[in-house]
Amino acid sequence: MKLNKKLFLLGAMIPAVSALSVVAVSCNNGTDKKDATPAEVIEMVKKLTNEDKNKLIHALDVKGILTQDEAANLINTLNKDAAQIGSIVWYIKSAESRIGREQDYALAKIKFDNLIKDATSKWDLGKVEKTTGLVKNPDTDKFIPVVYMDIDETVLSNDFTESRAMTVGGYKPADKENYDLKGVRKATPGAIAFINHVFDKGGVVMYNSDMNQPETVRKAVKENLIKAGVKKEYVQDWQFWMRGSVPYKAADPEKEKKIEEWSKMTPEQAAKVTKEEISALTNDLKFGKEFRKMPWIGWPSSDMAYNIGKLVFKNQRMNATSENTEGWDLGTTGADKVKFRVAMKIGDNFNDFFDEASKKQSNDDRVALYESKDAAMKDLFLNPEGSKGRKYDAETKKWSDLEWKQSYQLITGNSEYGGWLDPYGYKNTYLELWKAIKEIIKDPKDL
């Protein structure tokens, strides 16, 4: 039987890619000729032993048969995440990656120390008890400085989850959460020393992650942080403003009543709440301007944390932290009116800083936002002394100055996934990145 190699390869190896319009394979049988359908070709291959399949693949001159675009399509079908493997290995294993992250945290310490020297920001640095970690209400017209930190790749590694995802067809949130619950993740180089440093100097750290915040996950992350070296006194429930933390009460009193009721359920009770009931609550759920007494809810189920929490952006959580002029009730004696101001933001993803402005944007648009005179955020990243803090209001789409200085620190090097990859999607990632490379080299004047 004589086969057209290209058509055989396309028919046998990637039958799912209909765009390649596989045609019939011509077979010679003496003087008779018949056209085999793609389905028949697939059946031929199925009958081969694994050894023969391997020989067939190696016998085919793939590079000579396929165009570069067809090869990219084939690679995408075999492993859509193939383009990410190199960046993940580099991020986890290279000296360059480790040095970069430790340098970033060394600089973050300098920035924080410079910020708390600024008298105009009205910091009260004497209300964090170092031996107990307890925080007291600050003096009148004073504020406790907050460093907001993302968790994944910023504080705790996500290396196992991301590496394994490359071998099982991609990232799955449930797999990540199951691993997080083990509480065994290693710390990002430099992160633990920085966290302890902030508390020792009279500030506090809050965790602003898009990890779901059921109580089980929060408990596991707390234990993980302590195991990694954060002083146990510096790990409290009120520090966790992950997905599920809700700083404002619902505008609809009935929906607010339901949120309060569900937040106090046991896991067994929460398991009886149906997806339809959760959907009914979150449908048209709006939040007002009244602050919730204790926003750092540890939900009884991950589904509740996700579906309610996804309606509140990181940017909203950070804005709320500073804007509660009455202060927050931390649930301990002398800490019922704790007024905070966000002094620093630290993350590995540009979306960790102003996600309401940057999320789901193209990379060109994200770079333009960083460079924008309207946003005026460059000095917040680049000036070791800090700069006038900035606020983004998603309702008005306006930027404004804050009354105090801030400083931002990007923990560099994470190209595993994140906001930069969102524009390319997660279904045909290799193919979309291949197209992006072609666009880059098409007009090399800026390279």
Secondary structure, 3 states (H helix, E strand, C coil): CCCCHHHHHHHHHCCCCHHHCCCCEEEEECCEEEEECHHHHHHHHHHCCHHHHHHHHHHCCHHHHCCHHHHHHHHHHHCCCHHHHHHHHHHHHCHHHHHHHHHHHHHHHHHHHHHCCCHHHCECCCCECCCCCCECCCCCCCEEEEEEECCECCCECCHHHHHHHCCCCCCCHHHHHHHHCCCCCCECCCHHHHHHHHHHCCCEEEECCCCECEHHHHHHHHHHHHHHCCCHHHCCHHHECCECCCCEEECCHHHHHHHHHHHCCCHHHHCCCCHHHHHHHHCCCCEEEEECCCCCCCECCHHHHHHHHCCCCHHHHHHHHHHCCCCECCCCCCCCCECEEEEEEEECCCHHHHHHHHCCCCHHHHHHHHHCCCCCCHHHHHCCCCEEEEEEECCCCEEEEEEEEEEEEECCCCCCCCCCCHHHCCCCHHHHHHHHHHHHHHCHHHC
